[in-house]
Amino acid sequence: MTRQMTGAKIVIQALKEQGVDTVFGYPGGAVLPIYDAIFEQNEIRHILVRHEQGAVHAAEGYARSTGKPGVVLVTSGPGATNAVTGLTDALMDSIPIVVLTGQVPTFMIGSDAFQEADTVGITRPCTKHNWLVKDTADLSGIIHEAFHVATAGRPGPVLVDIPKDVQFASAKYQSKKITTVKHYAPRLKGDIQEVTKLVEAIETSERPIFYTGGGVINSGPVASELLRELVDASGFPITSTLMGLGSYPASGINWLGMLGMHGLYEANMAMHDCDLMINIGARFDDRITGRIDAFSPKSMKAHIDIDPSSIHKVVRVDIPIIGDVAHVIKDILNLWKSRGRKTNTAAIKKWWAQIEEWKMVKCLDFKQTGRTIRPQYAVARLEELTKQRTDRYICTEVGQHQMWAAQYLGFEAPNQWMTSGGLGTMGYGMPASIGVQVAHPDALVINVAGEASWLMNMQEMGTAVQYKLPVKQFILNNERLGMVRQWQELLHGERYSHSWSEALPDFVKLAEAFGAKGILCADANDLDDAIMEMLDYNGPVIFDCVVEKHENCFPMIPSGEPHNKMLLGEASTKDAIGTSGAVLV
């Protein structure tokens, strides 16, 4: 296709050719020509959010739950700067997002014009790549390139800044087929020599463990299928980061649960004592490693990642394999099978016996006594009443509730768990649930939230009501900034400086004001019925679940400590974090 059209229409045509069906956005002066072009077509659905940050988080939820890139359209200046938090969140968690921003006309750039900001300069550190389009003739090619960069290799956010005069001017449209991006071609196949080393280690290892991350899910559903095949065939235990939950089923016999600061006892102990750690698509981030010099000190470490910059970035590894997770696991399986699928069976049996001993600690056990709802109980009941739903998608905000959700909710498939891992963005879950529900209109979408996090982007309830999106906001309301309060208890002598909320809204009335349903539950005896009421309602719900105010999230690795020194309960919290660990909180 080489027909002449305006820049605004080029944008729409390029999105259509990329298979885009949904755009999350907020109009403004610098993008009005594009909005006019949206008005003149019906193929692409536009979701009007209430804040540009909400638009990017919604696009993240859409992308995470579908595997397709999310698309955002916002105006210049404050529109673009409001998107920065979402861009950084997507960069940290490797979520493919294409953000289109308006810009003042090219001849006004640098003049401090109305709603002008150096969008490319501001967003350079928080995108995979960004572009300022100066010529309409380049626009279609740049948009096609942007989608390629966002989705190829390690996924991530990209931004295209489009001046208003570029939107008005006309040029020939350049189709996707014509656009080539030869300069960005990430390596997919791993080095066969390193793969061979890993297979040899798999054959002889006595205490192996698979350590998986979001890279498995980002690679696509085939990667998760191949991972399950490898884990089941080898009989090795498997754990996961927060971002990798669902890549291996929670009901799988080899599953140890999540690892890290609030990971399970058995997962962290196995990570500490293993002799072979196979990292597949994880970053070795600080919430996982704890103190680097004490992290899995006796293990041979393999790291499979498509991003070369992640290899040796935090932890030096013995077997580095750069490549796409699906391709590499397939090569491992093929080579291992050709060599007879051998493992050190006797040693691994002993290893499992040790792991079963660690499991007997039952680190997630709790007692629900009395009528005051413990937050663990609330999440556990939510799991019990919804786990049969194969179309269940869970989002979270950030804080204690996020960790309880990761601990007590089980995920059987990838792309059904949406949370902010790397950046830890309060306010993520509400708009993310919007994006998920837009992508899966008939699915059950629940945002497990804390009241403080939820209030950060509560305005997006208006979006849910406008588009009749039946998202369920399950708020664990402890009237506290729960994780901040927990750190203050452990680290700052129980001086709870500004970590409680004195003027919370009535969430039931707030729901009704938005045109949604509000449910209040403060009695453990009423909890199941209230959850069922939420699930049965065909529309958006705000569920105010009033929980114990000073509950701590355990287990927990104190900052600055190794994996084998975990806090398991309230009795062990005094002076738990030393001076060296304080800076790592």
C-alpha positions as CSV (number, residue, x, y, z in Angstrom):
1,M,0.0,0.0,0.0
2,T,1.5,3.3,-1.1
3,R,-1.5,5.7,-1.1
4,Q,-1.3,9.2,0.2
5,M,-2.8,10.1,3.5
6,T,-2.4,12.4,6.5
7,G,-0.1,11.6,9.4
8,A,-3.1,11.0,11.7
9,K,-4.6,8.5,9.2
10,I,-1.2,6.9,8.8
11,V,-1.1,6.2,12.6
12,I,-4.5,4.5,12.4
13,Q,-3.6,2.5,9.3
14,A,-0.3,1.3,10.8
15,L,-2.1,0.2,14.0
16,K,-4.7,-1.7,12.0
17,E,-1.9,-3.4,10.0
18,Q,-0.2,-4.4,13.3
19,G,-3.4,-6.2,14.4
20,V,-4.3,-3.6,17.1
21,D,-7.9,-3.9,18.2
22,T,-7.8,-1.7,21.3
23,V,-6.1,1.6,22.3
24,F,-6.1,3.1,25.8
25,G,-5.9,6.8,25.8
26,Y,-6.9,10.4,26.8
27,P,-7.3,13.1,24.2
28,G,-5.6,16.6,24.3
29,G,-4.7,19.3,21.9
30,A,-1.6,17.7,20.5
31,V,-3.4,14.5,19.4
32,L,-6.7,15.9,18.2
33,P,-6.0,15.0,14.5
34,I,-5.4,11.3,15.5
35,Y,-8.6,11.3,17.6
36,D,-10.4,12.7,14.6
37,A,-9.1,9.8,12.5
38,I,-10.2,7.4,15.3
39,F,-13.7,8.9,15.0
40,E,-13.8,8.0,11.3
41,Q,-13.2,4.3,11.7
42,N,-14.7,1.3,13.6
43,E,-12.0,-1.4,13.6
44,I,-10.0,-0.1,16.5
45,R,-11.8,0.4,19.9
46,H,-10.7,3.3,22.0
47,I,-11.0,3.1,25.8
48,L,-11.2,6.5,27.5
49,V,-9.3,6.2,30.8
50,R,-9.4,8.9,33.6
51,H,-5.6,9.4,33.8
52,E,-2.7,8.8,31.5
53,Q,-0.9,6.6,34.1
54,G,-4.1,4.5,34.1
55,A,-3.9,4.2,30.3
56,V,-0.4,2.7,30.4
57,H,-1.2,0.3,33.3
58,A,-4.4,-0.8,31.5
59,A,-2.3,-1.4,28.4
60,E,0.1,-3.5,30.6
61,G,-2.8,-5.6,31.9
62,Y,-4.0,-6.1,28.3
63,A,-0.5,-7.0,27.1
64,R,0.3,-9.3,30.1
65,S,-3.0,-11.2,29.7
66,T,-2.9,-11.6,25.9
67,G,0.8,-11.7,25.0
68,K,0.1,-8.9,22.5
69,P,1.5,-5.4,22.8
70,G,-0.7,-2.9,24.5
71,V,-1.2,0.5,22.8
72,V,-1.5,3.9,24.5
73,L,-2.4,7.3,23.0
74,V,-1.9,10.5,25.1
75,T,-1.3,14.1,24.5
76,S,1.9,16.2,24.9
77,G,3.4,17.7,28.0
78,P,1.5,16.5,31.1
79,G,-0.1,13.7,29.1
80,A,3.3,12.3,28.3
81,T,4.8,12.9,31.7
82,N,1.9,11.2,33.4
83,A,2.7,8.1,31.4
84,V,6.3,7.9,32.7
85,T,5.5,5.7,35.8
86,G,3.7,3.2,33.6
87,L,6.6,3.2,31.1
88,T,9.1,2.5,33.8
89,D,6.9,-0.2,35.3
90,A,6.6,-1.9,31.9
91,L,10.4,-1.6,31.4
92,M,11.2,-3.2,34.7
93,D,8.7,-6.1,34.1
94,S,9.5,-6.5,30.4
95,I,5.9,-5.8,29.2
96,P,5.5,-4.9,25.4
97,I,3.8,-1.4,25.3
98,V,3.6,1.1,22.4
99,V,2.9,4.6,23.6
100,L,2.0,7.3,21.0
101,T,2.3,10.8,22.3
102,G,1.4,14.1,20.7
103,Q,3.9,16.9,20.5
104,V,3.8,20.6,19.7
105,P,4.5,21.4,16.0
106,T,8.1,20.8,14.9
107,F,8.7,24.5,14.4
108,M,7.8,25.2,18.0
109,I,9.9,22.5,19.7
110,G,12.3,24.2,22.1
111,S,10.2,27.4,22.5
112,D,8.6,26.4,25.8
113,A,5.3,26.2,23.9
114,F,2.0,25.4,25.7
115,Q,2.0,21.8,26.9
116,E,5.5,21.2,25.5
117,A,7.9,18.8,27.2
118,D,11.0,17.0,26.0
119,T,9.2,13.7,25.9
120,V,12.0,11.8,24.1
121,G,14.5,13.1,26.6
122,I,12.3,12.4,29.6
123,T,11.4,8.9,28.5
124,R,14.8,7.7,27.1
125,P,15.7,6.0,30.4
126,C,12.4,4.3,30.8
127,T,11.8,2.9,27.3
128,K,13.5,0.3,25.2
129,H,13.7,2.9,22.5
130,N,11.9,6.1,21.5
131,W,11.4,8.2,18.4
132,L,10.6,11.8,17.6
133,V,9.0,11.9,14.2
134,K,10.1,14.9,12.2
135,D,8.7,13.9,8.8
136,T,5.3,12.5,8.0
137,A,7.0,10.3,5.3
138,D,8.9,8.4,8.1
139,L,5.8,7.9,10.4
140,S,4.5,4.6,9.2
141,G,7.9,3.0,9.1
142,I,8.7,4.2,12.6
143,I,5.4,2.8,14.0
144,H,6.1,-0.6,12.4
145,E,9.6,-0.5,13.8
146,A,8.3,0.5,17.2
147,F,6.1,-2.7,17.4
148,H,9.0,-4.8,16.3
149,V,11.3,-3.4,19.0
150,A,8.6,-3.6,21.7
151,T,7.9,-7.3,21.0
152,A,11.2,-8.8,19.8
153,G,13.9,-10.0,22.2
154,R,13.2,-9.0,25.8
155,P,9.8,-7.2,25.5
156,G,9.4,-3.7,26.7
157,P,7.8,-0.3,26.3
158,V,8.6,2.0,23.3
159,L,7.4,5.6,22.6
160,V,6.7,7.5,19.4
161,D,6.5,11.2,19.8
162,I,4.4,12.8,16.9
163,P,4.4,16.6,16.4
164,K,1.0,18.0,15.5
165,D,2.1,19.3,12.1
166,V,3.3,15.8,11.2
167,Q,-0.2,14.6,12.0
168,F,-1.8,17.1,9.6
169,A,0.7,16.8,6.7
170,S,0.3,14.1,4.1
171,A,2.7,11.4,2.8
172,K,2.7,8.0,1.3
173,Y,1.8,5.1,3.6
174,Q,4.5,2.5,3.9
175,S,3.2,-1.0,4.7
176,K,4.6,-3.3,7.3
177,K,5.9,-5.6,4.6
178,I,8.1,-2.9,3.2
179,T,9.5,-1.9,6.6
180,T,12.6,-3.9,7.7
181,V,14.4,-3.6,11.0
182,K,17.7,-5.4,10.3
183,H,19.6,-3.6,13.0
184,Y,17.5,-5.2,15.8
185,A,17.5,-9.0,15.6
186,P,17.9,-10.5,19.1
187,R,19.5,-13.9,19.2
188,L,17.0,-16.8,19.6
189,K,19.2,-19.9,19.6
190,G,21.5,-20.6,22.5
191,D,25.2,-21.5,22.2
192,I,25.2,-25.3,21.7
193,Q,28.4,-25.7,23.8
194,E,26.8,-24.0,26.8
195,V,23.6,-26.0,26.3
196,T,25.8,-29.1,26.3
197,K,27.4,-28.0,29.6
198,L,24.0,-27.5,31.2
199,V,22.8,-30.9,30.0
200,E,25.9,-32.5,31.5
201,A,25.2,-30.8,34.8
202,I,21.5,-31.9,34.7
203,E,22.8,-35.5,34.3
204,T,25.1,-35.4,37.3
205,S,23.6,-32.9,39.7
206,E,22.6,-34.1,43.2
207,R,20.6,-31.1,44.4
208,P,19.2,-29.2,41.4
209,I,16.5,-26.6,41.2
210,F,14.8,-24.7,38.4
211,Y,14.5,-21.0,39.2
212,T,12.1,-19.4,36.7
213,G,10.9,-15.8,36.0
214,G,8.8,-13.7,33.9
215,G,11.0,-14.4,30.8
216,V,9.3,-17.8,30.5
217,I,5.9,-16.2,30.2
218,N,7.1,-13.4,27.9
219,S,8.6,-16.0,25.6
220,G,5.0,-17.3,24.9
221,P,2.8,-20.3,25.8
222,V,5.1,-22.7,24.0
223,A,7.9,-21.8,26.5
224,S,5.7,-22.7,29.5
225,E,4.7,-26.0,27.8
226,L,8.3,-26.9,27.2
227,L,9.3,-25.9,30.7
228,R,6.6,-28.2,32.2
229,E,7.9,-31.1,30.0
230,L,11.4,-30.5,31.2
231,V,10.5,-30.3,34.8
232,D,8.2,-33.3,34.8
233,A,10.7,-35.4,32.8
234,S,13.7,-34.5,35.0
235,G,11.9,-34.7,38.4
236,F,13.7,-31.6,39.5
237,P,12.0,-29.1,41.9
238,I,10.9,-25.8,40.5
239,T,10.4,-22.4,42.1
240,S,9.5,-19.0,40.6
241,T,9.8,-15.3,41.1
242,L,6.7,-13.1,41.5
243,M,6.6,-12.4,37.8
244,G,7.0,-16.1,36.8
245,L,3.9,-17.4,38.6
246,G,1.8,-19.6,36.3
247,S,4.7,-20.7,34.1
248,Y,4.5,-24.0,36.0
249,P,1.2,-25.1,37.5
250,A,0.8,-24.5,41.2
251,S,-0.8,-28.0,41.4
252,G,2.3,-29.6,39.8
253,I,4.1,-32.2,42.0
254,N,7.5,-30.5,41.5
255,W,6.3,-27.0,42.6
256,L,7.9,-25.4,45.6
257,G,6.0,-22.1,45.5
258,M,7.4,-18.6,45.1
259,L,10.9,-17.8,46.4
260,G,12.4,-14.5,47.6
261,M,11.9,-12.0,50.4
262,H,8.3,-13.3,51.1
263,G,8.8,-16.6,49.4
264,L,8.1,-20.1,50.9
265,Y,10.5,-21.6,53.3
266,E,11.1,-24.7,51.2
267,A,11.7,-22.7,48.1
268,N,14.3,-20.4,49.8
269,M,16.0,-23.3,51.6
270,A,16.3,-25.3,48.4
271,M,17.7,-22.3,46.6
272,H,20.3,-21.8,49.3
273,D,21.4,-25.5,49.5
274,C,21.2,-26.5,45.8
275,D,24.3,-27.6,43.8
276,L,22.8,-26.7,40.4
277,M,20.6,-23.6,39.9
278,I,19.0,-23.3,36.5
279,N,17.8,-19.7,36.1
280,I,15.3,-19.5,33.2
281,G,14.2,-15.9,32.4
282,A,14.7,-14.3,35.8
283,R,16.8,-11.2,36.7
284,F,18.6,-12.2,40.0
285,D,16.9,-9.1,41.4
286,D,17.6,-8.1,45.1
287,R,14.1,-9.3,46.3
288,I,15.2,-12.8,45.3
289,T,19.0,-12.8,46.0
290,G,19.1,-11.2,49.4
291,R,22.7,-10.7,50.3
292,I,24.7,-11.5,47.2
293,D,27.7,-13.1,48.8
294,A,25.4,-15.5,50.7
295,F,23.1,-16.3,47.7
296,S,23.2,-20.0,46.9
297,P,26.9,-20.2,47.8
298,K,27.6,-23.7,46.8
299,S,25.8,-24.0,43.5
300,M,26.8,-24.1,39.9
301,K,24.6,-21.4,38.2
302,A,23.2,-21.5,34.7
303,H,21.3,-18.5,33.3
304,I,19.1,-18.6,30.3
305,D,18.0,-15.1,29.1
306,I,17.4,-13.4,25.8
307,D,18.8,-10.2,27.1
308,P,22.6,-10.2,27.0
309,S,22.8,-7.3,29.5
310,S,21.1,-9.5,32.2
311,I,23.8,-12.1,32.0
312,H,26.4,-11.6,34.8
313,K,24.7,-8.3,35.7
314,V,24.0,-9.1,39.3
315,V,25.4,-12.6,39.9
316,R,28.3,-14.2,38.0
317,V,27.1,-17.5,36.4
318,D,29.0,-20.6,35.3
319,I,26.8,-21.4,32.3
320,P,25.5,-18.3,30.4
321,I,23.0,-19.1,27.6
322,I,21.8,-16.1,25.6
323,G,18.6,-17.0,23.7
324,D,14.9,-17.2,23.7
325,V,13.5,-19.4,26.5
326,A,11.4,-21.6,24.2
327,H,14.3,-22.2,21.7
328,V,16.8,-23.0,24.5
329,I,14.6,-25.4,26.5
330,K,13.7,-27.2,23.2
331,D,17.4,-27.6,22.5
332,I,18.0,-28.8,26.1
333,L,15.3,-31.4,25.8
334,N,16.4,-32.7,22.4
335,L,20.1,-33.0,23.5
336,W,19.2,-34.5,26.9
337,K,16.8,-37.0,25.3
338,S,19.5,-38.0,22.7
339,R,21.9,-38.8,25.6
340,G,19.4,-41.0,27.3
341,R,17.5,-38.6,29.6
342,K,19.9,-39.5,32.5
343,T,19.7,-37.9,36.0
344,N,21.4,-38.8,39.3
345,T,18.2,-40.6,40.5
346,A,19.5,-41.7,43.9
347,A,20.8,-38.3,44.9
348,I,17.7,-36.5,43.7
349,K,15.5,-38.9,45.8
350,K,17.6,-37.8,48.9
351,W,17.2,-34.1,47.8
352,W,13.4,-34.5,47.6
353,A,13.4,-36.1,51.1
354,Q,15.2,-33.0,52.4
355,I,12.7,-30.7,50.6
356,E,9.8,-32.7,52.2
357,E,11.3,-32.0,55.6
358,W,11.4,-28.3,54.9
359,K,7.8,-28.5,53.7
360,M,6.8,-29.8,57.1
361,V,7.5,-26.4,58.5
362,K,4.2,-25.3,56.8
363,C,5.3,-21.7,56.6
364,L,1.9,-20.5,55.3
365,D,-0.2,-22.0,58.1
366,F,-2.3,-19.6,60.1
367,K,-5.3,-19.8,62.4
368,Q,-8.4,-17.8,61.8
369,T,-10.0,-17.2,65.2
370,G,-12.7,-14.9,66.2
371,R,-14.7,-12.6,63.9
372,T,-11.9,-10.2,62.9
373,I,-10.8,-11.3,59.4
374,R,-7.1,-12.1,59.0
375,P,-5.9,-11.1,55.6
376,Q,-4.4,-14.5,54.8
377,Y,-7.9,-16.0,55.5
378,A,-9.5,-13.5,53.1
379,V,-7.2,-14.4,50.3
380,A,-7.4,-18.2,51.1
381,R,-11.2,-18.1,50.9
382,L,-11.0,-16.1,47.6
383,E,-8.8,-18.9,46.3
384,E,-11.1,-21.6,47.4
385,L,-14.2,-20.0,45.9
386,T,-12.6,-19.1,42.6
387,K,-9.9,-21.7,41.8
388,Q,-12.3,-23.8,39.7
389,R,-12.6,-20.9,37.2
390,T,-10.1,-21.5,34.4
391,D,-10.9,-18.0,33.1
392,R,-9.8,-16.3,36.4
393,Y,-7.4,-13.4,36.0
394,I,-5.8,-11.9,39.1
395,C,-4.3,-8.4,39.3
396,T,-2.8,-6.8,42.4
397,E,-1.7,-3.5,43.7
398,V,1.6,-3.4,45.7
399,G,2.2,-4.2,49.3
400,Q,1.3,-6.9,51.8
401,H,-1.8,-7.9,50.0
402,Q,0.3,-8.5,46.9
403,M,2.5,-11.0,48.7
404,W,-0.4,-12.7,50.3
405,A,-2.0,-13.1,46.9
406,A,1.2,-14.6,45.6
407,Q,1.4,-17.0,48.5
408,Y,-2.2,-18.2,48.8
409,L,-3.5,-18.0,45.2
410,G,-2.5,-20.8,42.8
411,F,-1.9,-20.2,39.1
412,E,-2.2,-23.1,36.7
413,A,-1.5,-21.3,33.5
414,P,0.6,-18.3,32.3
415,N,-0.8,-14.8,31.6
416,Q,-3.3,-15.0,34.4
417,W,-1.3,-13.1,37.0
418,M,-0.8,-9.3,36.6
419,T,1.3,-7.5,39.2
420,S,4.0,-4.8,39.4
421,G,7.2,-6.7,40.3
422,G,10.3,-4.6,39.5
423,L,9.1,-1.1,40.1
424,G,6.5,-1.9,42.8
425,T,3.9,0.6,41.6
426,M,1.1,1.4,43.9
427,G,-2.0,2.1,41.8
428,Y,-1.1,-0.5,39.2
429,G,-3.8,-3.1,39.8
430,M,-7.0,-1.1,39.3
431,P,-6.2,0.1,35.7
432,A,-4.5,-3.2,34.9
433,S,-7.7,-5.0,35.7
434,I,-9.5,-2.7,33.3
435,G,-7.0,-3.8,30.5
436,V,-7.4,-7.5,31.3
437,Q,-11.2,-7.2,31.3
438,V,-11.2,-5.4,28.0
439,A,-9.1,-8.2,26.5
440,H,-11.2,-10.9,28.1
441,P,-14.8,-9.5,28.5
442,D,-16.4,-12.7,29.7
443,A,-13.6,-13.7,32.2
444,L,-13.5,-13.3,36.0
445,V,-11.1,-10.5,36.7
446,I,-10.2,-9.7,40.3
447,N,-7.9,-7.0,41.6
448,V,-6.6,-7.9,45.0
449,A,-5.8,-4.6,46.6
450,G,-4.9,-2.6,49.7
451,E,-7.0,0.4,50.4
452,A,-4.0,2.8,50.2
453,S,-2.8,1.4,46.9
454,W,-6.3,1.3,45.4
455,L,-6.9,4.9,46.2
456,M,-4.0,6.0,43.9
457,N,-5.9,5.2,40.7
458,M,-9.5,4.8,42.0
459,Q,-10.8,7.2,39.3
460,E,-10.5,4.3,36.8
461,M,-13.7,2.9,38.3
462,G,-15.4,5.5,36.1
463,T,-13.8,3.7,33.1
464,A,-15.1,0.3,34.3
465,V,-18.6,1.7,34.7
466,Q,-18.6,3.5,31.4
467,Y,-17.5,0.4,29.4
468,K,-19.6,-2.0,31.5
469,L,-16.5,-4.0,32.6
470,P,-17.4,-6.3,35.5
471,V,-14.0,-6.0,37.3
472,K,-14.0,-7.0,41.0
473,Q,-11.9,-4.8,43.3
474,F,-11.2,-7.0,46.4
475,I,-9.7,-4.5,48.9
476,L,-8.0,-5.8,52.1
477,N,-8.6,-2.8,54.2
478,N,-6.4,-2.5,57.3
479,E,-6.4,1.3,57.4
480,R,-2.6,1.2,57.1
481,L,0.1,1.4,54.6
482,G,0.7,-2.3,55.5
483,M,4.2,-3.0,54.1
484,V,5.5,0.4,55.2
485,R,4.1,-0.2,58.7
486,Q,5.7,-3.7,58.8
487,W,9.1,-2.3,57.9
488,Q,8.7,0.4,60.5
489,E,7.9,-2.3,63.1
490,L,10.9,-4.4,62.2
491,L,13.4,-1.5,61.5
492,H,12.3,1.7,63.2
493,G,11.3,0.7,66.7
494,E,7.5,0.6,66.0
495,R,7.5,4.3,65.2
496,Y,4.7,4.3,62.7
497,S,5.4,7.6,61.0
498,H,2.6,8.5,58.6
499,S,1.8,4.9,57.7
500,W,-2.0,5.0,58.6
501,S,-5.0,6.5,56.9
502,E,-7.2,8.7,59.1
503,A,-9.8,9.8,56.4
504,L,-10.7,6.8,54.3
505,P,-13.8,6.9,52.2
506,D,-16.8,4.8,52.7
507,F,-16.0,2.3,49.9
508,V,-19.7,1.2,49.6
509,K,-20.9,4.7,49.1
510,L,-17.9,5.4,46.8
511,A,-18.9,2.4,44.6
512,E,-22.5,3.6,44.5
513,A,-21.3,7.1,43.5
514,F,-19.4,5.6,40.6
515,G,-22.4,3.5,39.6
516,A,-20.9,0.2,40.8
517,K,-21.9,-2.2,43.5
518,G,-20.3,-1.9,47.0
519,I,-19.9,-4.7,49.5
520,L,-18.7,-4.4,53.1
521,C,-17.5,-7.4,55.1
522,A,-15.9,-7.1,58.5
523,D,-17.0,-10.5,60.0
524,A,-15.2,-13.7,59.2
525,N,-18.4,-15.6,59.5
526,D,-19.9,-13.6,56.6
527,L,-16.9,-13.7,54.3
528,D,-17.8,-16.6,52.0
529,D,-21.3,-15.3,51.4
530,A,-20.0,-11.8,50.7
531,I,-17.4,-13.2,48.2
532,M,-20.1,-15.1,46.4
533,E,-22.2,-12.0,46.2
534,M,-19.3,-10.2,44.6
535,L,-18.7,-13.1,42.1
536,D,-22.4,-13.4,41.2
537,Y,-22.9,-9.7,40.4
538,N,-22.7,-9.0,36.7
539,G,-20.9,-5.6,36.9
540,P,-18.1,-3.8,38.6
541,V,-17.8,-4.3,42.4
542,I,-15.8,-2.6,45.2
543,F,-15.4,-5.2,48.0
544,D,-14.3,-3.6,51.2
545,C,-12.9,-6.4,53.3
546,V,-12.0,-5.0,56.7
547,V,-9.0,-7.0,58.1
548,E,-6.7,-7.2,61.1
549,K,-4.8,-3.9,61.2
550,H,-1.4,-5.0,62.4
551,E,-0.9,-8.4,60.6
552,N,2.6,-9.0,59.3
553,C,3.4,-10.8,56.1
554,F,5.5,-13.9,56.7
555,P,7.6,-15.8,55.9
556,M,10.2,-13.1,55.3
557,I,13.9,-13.0,54.7
558,P,15.2,-10.0,56.7
559,S,17.1,-7.5,54.5
560,G,20.8,-8.3,54.4
561,E,20.4,-11.9,55.4
562,P,20.8,-15.1,53.4
563,H,17.9,-17.4,52.3
564,N,18.4,-19.8,55.1
565,K,17.7,-17.2,57.8
566,M,14.0,-16.6,57.5
567,L,11.4,-15.0,59.8
568,L,8.5,-17.4,60.2
569,G,6.3,-15.6,62.8
570,E,5.7,-12.6,65.0
571,A,8.0,-13.9,67.8
572,S,11.1,-13.5,65.7
573,T,10.7,-9.9,64.6
574,K,12.5,-8.0,67.3
575,D,15.8,-6.6,66.0
576,A,15.3,-8.8,62.9
577,I,16.9,-6.3,60.5
578,G,20.4,-5.0,61.4
579,T,22.2,-1.9,60.4
580,S,23.7,-3.4,57.2
581,G,20.3,-4.6,56.1
582,A,18.5,-1.4,56.7
583,V,19.7,0.2,53.5
584,L,18.4,-2.7,51.5
585,V,14.7,-2.5,52.7
